[in-house]
Amino acid sequence: MDGTSKWIEIQGGDGAFGAYLALPRASSAGGAPGIVLLQEIFGVNEHIRSVAEQYAADGYVVLAPDLFWRQGQRIELGYGEADWQRAVQLKKASDIKQAQADIRAAAQALRALPGVGARIASLGFCYGGLLSDHAAANGDVDAAVAYYGGGIQDALARADEIHVPLMMHFGARDSHIPLDAVKHIAERFDERDNVEVHVYTEAEHGFNCSHRASYRQQPAALAHGHTLVFLSETI
């Protein structure tokens, strides 16, 4: 592995779609662990690609599938008002079952890449956080991380299907995910040794994204540290 990044093509059940691949610079004995990186509603944009590069620098093979490919190849949005409106439209036009099928295809493609070890995780943000939760329930990955996953509180019927380690990050000031919803999620998994829930007091929705006004350096750094420890222990 030489640390290169590129787009590759994945064959899904109803067509081929792109995925951004970021490789670590150093090879690992037995192969590097893999991460399926799951986008926000803004596509595999500059932020998501920078996260892919960040985790590649941490020693992971990272694959970020384009989950809106049916609406348009490699849609990439920013965080202004017009892009927000477009992103919401794309989310409404997408099908969560199809997204889960794409994630399964991406996970299989990642496992098949040369230099990837036996274990992989999913890591998702916002919409991708919910999808990471589903990837855990579907058994497509060996561990999962969800940052401010909108809708996880409505998917708790699948909680008993999650047998792999799962870590969730939430902001206590998230205007999109009420704190009561976060508490409900934490209570549902309270007696589960395989699930961790972290809540950051001063964090809003999107606190990990340096491209957004809601970015907060300290909770982003804390969450990244928690995630790295979690991944090192699980994959």
N, C-alpha and C positions, 0 to 999 in steps of 0.2 A: 504494500500500500504506500502511496506517495503523497497523500494529503490532497488529492485532486477532488474537485466537485464538478458535477455534470448532471444533465437531465438524461434519464433513461426511460425506456418504454416498458410497461407492464401489460401483460395480456390478462384482461379480466373476463368475466363470464359473458358480458355483452359488448365487448370492444376493448381496444387498447387505449391506455391512458399514460400520461407522463408522471414521473416522480423525480424529485430532486435528490441526488445522492451525494453525500459528503463523507469523505474517507479520512480516517486518522493518518497521521504521518508515519507513525511507528506500527509495525506489525506485532501481533501478540502470539505467543506460543499457544497453539490450540485454537487460534482464531479470536478476533475481537468480538465483544458482545455487540448486539445490534439494537437500534431504536427505530421504531416506526413513528415518525413525527407527524402529528395531526394538526392541521391548520385551524385558524380562526375562520370566521365567515368572510375574511378578506382575501382568501386564497393563499397560495404558496408565494407570499410577497417577500419584500426585502427583510422584514422582521423574521418571518419563519425561516428564511434561508440563513439569516445570521444566527438563529438558534441552532440550526443544523450544523453550522460551522463551529459554534461554541462546543457542542457536544462531541463533534469529531475531534476537536482539539483536546477534549477530555479522554479520548481513546475509544470512542464508539463509532461504528459504522451506522450512519443515519440516513434513512430513506423517508422523504416527505411526499406522499402521493397527492396528486392534484385531484381533489374530491369533487370539484365542480366542473369536471371535464365535459359532462353532458350538456352543460349550458354554454360552454366555450372553453377552448384549450388554454391552459395557463393564465386564467384570469388573475390579475394582480391589482389589488386596490389599496388605497391609503386610508387615512382616518378622518378625512374631511366630511362634511355633511353629505355631499353628493355621493361619495363613495360608501358612506354608511347606508344610505338609502338603497344603493345598488346591492350592497352586501346582504341586506335584509331580504331583498327580492330573490337573490340567489339562494339563500337559505330556505325560503318558503318554496322555491321551485325544486329543491332537491328532495330526495327520498332517503330517509335514514337507513332503510333496509339495504338499498343499493350502496350507500356509503359503507355500511358494515361489510358488504361483499367485497368492495374495493379494498378495504383494509385487510381483509383476509387474504386477498390476492397479493397485496403489498407485503404482508408478513411472510407469505410463502416465498415470494421473490427475494426478500431480504435473507431468509434462511439459506437460500440456494446460491447466494453470491459467494465467490471465492474469498476466503479470509474471514468469513463470519463464523463465530463460534456457535455452540449448540443452543444458546439462550438469547432471547430478545425481549424487549419491553416496548410498550406503547407510551407515548408522551404527548399529551394534547392540551390545547389552550382554548378556553371558551367552548364553542361548538365542538372542537377537537377534544376538549376535556370530557364532555359527555360521551363522545365516540370512544375515547380511551377506556372509560368505564364499561361500555358495551364490549369492547375488545377483550377486557378481562372476563366478563361474563360469558362471552362466546368461546373462551379458551384458545384464542388465536395467539396469545402472547404469554410469556412466563412471568411477567410483572407489568404493572401499569401505573402511570402517574397522570393525574388530572389537575390542571390549573383552572380555577374558577369555572368549573364545568356547569354551564347553564342547563338546567333540566335534569340533573342527577337526582334532585329531590322528587322528581316525577317518575323515576325509573327504579325506585327502591324495591319494586316487586321482583327485580332480578338479583337482589342482594345475595340470596342463598345460592345463586349460580356462580358467584365469584369465589373461586378457590385459590387463585394466585395472589401474591402480595399486591396491595393497592395503596398508593399514597395520594391524598388529595390536599390541595392548597386553596384557601379562600381568603378574601379580604373582609374584615369586619365592617367596612364601610362600602361594600359593593352595592351600587344602586340597581344592579340587574339581578342579584341573587340575595334575597332578604336574609338577614342573620337568623331569623327563625327557621328558614329552610336549611341553613348550614347546621343549626343545632339539631334539627330533625335527622339530617344525614348522619351526624356524629352519634346520635342516640341509637340509630338503627344498627350501626357497626360497633357500638360500645364494647361488646363482649367478644369481638373478633380480633384474634391475635395477628391476623394477616392484613389488617387495614389500619392506616394512620391518617388522621385528619389534622391539618395544621391551619390555624386561623391567625392572620396577621392584623394587629389592632388598627394600624393607621393606613391600611391598604384598601384601595378602591378596585373596581373591575379593571383588568388589564394592567395590573401593577408591575408585571414582568416586562412589558413592552416599552422599550426606550423610545419608540416612535410615537407614543401617545402621551397626552398631557397627564394621564393618570399614573404614569410610571413613577415608582418609588424605589430608590436604589437599595435601601436597607432591607425591606421585605423581599425584594427580588434576589438579593445576595443570600439572604437566609434560606429562601426557598430553593435556590440553586444548590446550596450546600446540603440541605436536607435530601434533595433529590439525588445528588451524587453519592452520598452515603448509602441511601436506600438502594440505588442501582448496583453499587459495588457489593452489597450484601445479598442481592436477589438474582442478579444475572451475571 
